[in-house]
Amino acid sequence: MLQKKKSPGRPGLWPILLLLLWMGAGCDSDRFLGSNYEARSVASVIRIEGELQNVFTGDEVDSAEVSINFQRAYSGVDGHFSLNYVLEANTGMSVPVPLTIRADKYYPIDTTLTVLPADNYLNVSLTYAAPLVPFSQRFPPGSNPDAYPIEALVFDYQGIATVDSVKAIGLYWDGTYKIRVETTFPMVRRQVVDQYSAWFEGELPGFIYNLNVPEPSLSAIYSGIHGIYVRDNEGYWQRAFFTY
């Protein structure tokens, strides 16, 4: 018996419909077919690095926080910092972004930075703000057998007139000689050396009645060390200890 040969017919419509749905919903069809498509920006990573130095001494500034458009890095002991800066999609390289630098005892820096495609290397000088105590010594008791004279040389880059307070720090044992307690005593300016430095003097009592220990008692001064605390009129301060 002869069988009638079947016609090949038309291909199914389902593959075509699925393709159209995918182009309309699964992807952005304007990206391929539309005439008004605007290319999307892709975030880039740009290397920014630099060195931080003390403007007066040239010494490296370590442990400083460097923030570029709120992306942070920290300087090492050599004053060097580096940051893989992520250029945001809506921020062009020609647009200034916030730059802040914070370091202990230094004046802060708040400025702007224009990020370049390459060669982003910053050399930044920071201004030291806090006073310094280059030298101090304690003498044996003089006319007062229960007091130790103290002298200290204080220096401030902003001028000695900005120094607001200088105190001697004594360390005292408790009655059991187990706990050392810090106590401060005011010092007065004795001699101005120049516009940046002056000598200060004061006394540390040999004994104090210590109320800051579990069993209040008469406490003797610790003989091997003393300290100096100095503060300026901007709130910057320094503590330095000297042994002998």
C-alpha positions in Angstrom: 0.0 0.0 0.0 1.3 3.4 -0.8 1.5 5.9 2.1 1.0 9.6 1.6 4.2 11.6 2.3 3.7 14.2 5.0 4.6 17.8 4.3 7.4 19.2 6.4 5.2 22.1 7.6 6.2 25.4 9.4 8.6 25.5 12.3 7.0 26.0 15.8 6.4 29.5 17.1 7.5 28.9 20.7 11.3 29.5 20.1 10.5 32.9 18.5 8.2 34.0 21.3 10.7 33.0 24.0 13.4 35.0 22.3 11.2 38.1 22.1 10.2 37.8 25.8 13.9 37.4 26.8 14.9 40.5 24.8 12.0 42.5 26.3 12.3 41.5 29.9 15.4 39.4 30.7 17.7 42.0 29.2 17.6 45.7 28.6 16.4 45.8 25.0 17.2 49.5 24.6 20.8 48.6 25.2 20.8 46.6 21.9 17.9 48.0 19.9 17.2 51.5 21.1 18.8 54.6 19.6 18.8 56.5 23.0 21.0 54.1 25.0 23.7 55.8 27.1 26.7 53.7 28.0 26.9 52.6 31.6 29.9 53.6 33.7 32.0 50.9 35.2 33.7 51.4 38.5 37.5 51.6 38.2 40.2 51.1 40.8 43.0 53.7 40.9 46.1 53.6 43.0 46.8 56.6 45.2 49.8 56.8 47.5 52.0 59.3 49.2 54.2 60.3 52.1 53.4 62.4 55.2 56.1 64.5 56.9 56.5 66.8 59.8 56.7 70.3 58.3 59.3 71.4 60.9 61.6 68.4 61.2 61.0 66.4 58.0 60.3 63.3 60.2 57.8 60.7 58.9 54.3 60.9 60.4 53.0 57.4 61.2 49.5 56.1 62.1 47.8 59.0 60.3 44.4 58.5 58.8 44.1 59.5 55.2 40.5 59.7 53.9 39.8 60.3 50.2 36.1 60.6 49.5 35.5 58.6 52.7 37.8 55.7 51.6 40.5 55.3 54.2 44.2 54.4 54.5 46.8 54.7 57.2 50.4 55.7 57.1 53.1 53.3 58.3 56.2 54.0 60.4 57.9 55.4 57.2 55.1 57.9 56.7 54.0 56.1 53.5 50.4 55.3 52.7 48.6 53.7 49.8 45.0 53.3 48.8 43.3 51.3 46.1 40.7 54.0 45.4 37.4 52.9 43.9 36.2 55.5 41.4 32.5 55.5 41.8 30.3 55.3 38.7 28.8 58.8 39.3 32.2 60.5 40.1 34.4 61.6 37.2 38.2 61.9 37.6 37.9 65.7 36.9 35.6 66.2 39.9 37.3 67.3 43.2 36.6 64.9 46.1 37.1 65.5 49.9 40.6 64.8 51.3 41.1 64.7 55.0 44.2 63.8 57.0 44.2 63.2 60.8 47.3 62.5 62.9 47.7 62.6 66.7 49.2 65.9 67.9 49.0 67.4 64.4 46.7 70.0 63.0 44.1 68.3 60.7 44.0 68.8 57.0 40.6 69.3 55.2 40.8 70.0 51.5 39.9 68.5 48.1 41.7 66.2 45.6 41.2 65.7 41.9 42.0 62.1 41.1 44.0 61.5 38.0 44.1 58.4 35.8 47.7 57.7 36.9 50.6 59.2 39.0 48.5 60.0 42.0 51.3 60.5 44.5 50.9 63.0 47.3 53.7 64.6 49.4 52.0 66.2 52.4 53.5 68.2 55.2 51.7 68.3 58.5 52.0 71.0 61.1 52.9 69.7 64.6 50.5 71.3 67.1 51.2 70.0 70.6 53.9 71.4 73.0 57.0 69.4 73.6 59.2 68.7 76.7 62.8 68.3 75.5 64.3 68.1 78.9 63.4 67.7 82.6 65.1 66.7 85.8 64.4 66.2 89.5 66.8 67.4 92.2 67.4 66.1 95.8 65.5 67.9 98.5 66.8 71.3 99.4 65.7 73.7 102.1 62.4 71.7 102.3 63.5 68.1 103.2 60.1 66.7 102.1 60.0 68.3 98.6 61.9 67.5 95.4 62.6 70.5 93.1 61.6 69.9 89.4 62.5 71.8 86.3 61.4 71.4 82.7 62.2 72.9 79.4 59.0 73.4 77.4 58.9 74.1 73.6 56.0 75.0 71.3 56.2 75.6 67.6 53.3 78.0 67.8 55.1 80.0 70.5 55.7 79.7 74.2 52.9 82.2 74.8 50.4 79.6 73.7 51.3 77.2 76.6 48.5 77.3 79.0 49.4 74.8 81.8 52.5 72.9 82.9 52.4 70.3 85.7 54.8 67.9 87.3 53.7 64.3 87.6 54.7 62.3 90.7 54.4 58.6 91.0 53.6 57.4 94.6 53.5 54.0 96.2 50.5 53.0 98.3 51.0 51.9 101.9 51.8 48.3 100.8 54.2 49.4 98.1 52.2 47.6 95.5 50.4 50.3 93.6 51.8 53.4 91.9 49.5 56.4 91.7 50.0 59.4 89.5 49.5 62.9 91.1 50.1 66.2 89.4 51.4 69.5 90.9 51.5 72.9 89.2 54.7 74.4 87.8 55.4 78.1 87.1 57.4 79.7 84.4 60.9 80.7 85.6 62.7 81.9 82.5 61.8 82.6 78.8 64.5 81.3 76.5 63.1 82.6 73.2 59.7 83.0 71.6 59.3 79.2 71.4 60.7 77.9 74.7 60.9 78.5 78.4 62.0 76.9 81.7 59.4 75.9 84.2 59.9 74.9 87.9 58.0 73.3 90.7 58.1 70.7 93.5 57.1 67.1 94.1 56.3 66.2 97.7 58.2 63.3 99.1 55.0 62.0 100.7 51.3 62.4 100.0 48.2 61.1 101.8 46.8 59.0 99.1 43.0 58.6 99.0 42.9 56.8 95.6 43.9 53.4 96.9 41.8 50.6 98.6 43.3 51.6 102.0 44.1 55.3 102.2 47.5 55.9 103.7 50.7 58.0 103.5 52.4 57.2 100.2 56.1 57.7 99.4 57.3 59.1 96.1 58.7 56.6 93.6 62.3 57.6 93.2 63.1 56.4 89.6 60.8 58.4 87.4 58.8 61.6 87.1 56.7 63.1 84.4 55.7 66.5 82.9 52.2 67.3 81.5 51.9 70.4 79.3 48.8 71.8 77.6 48.3 74.7 75.2 45.4 77.1 74.7 44.1 75.1 71.8 43.7 71.9 73.8 46.8 70.1 72.4 48.8 68.4 75.1 51.9 66.3 75.8 53.0 63.9 78.6 56.7 63.0 78.8 58.4 60.8 81.4 62.0 61.0 82.5 64.0 58.3 84.3 67.2 58.5 86.3 
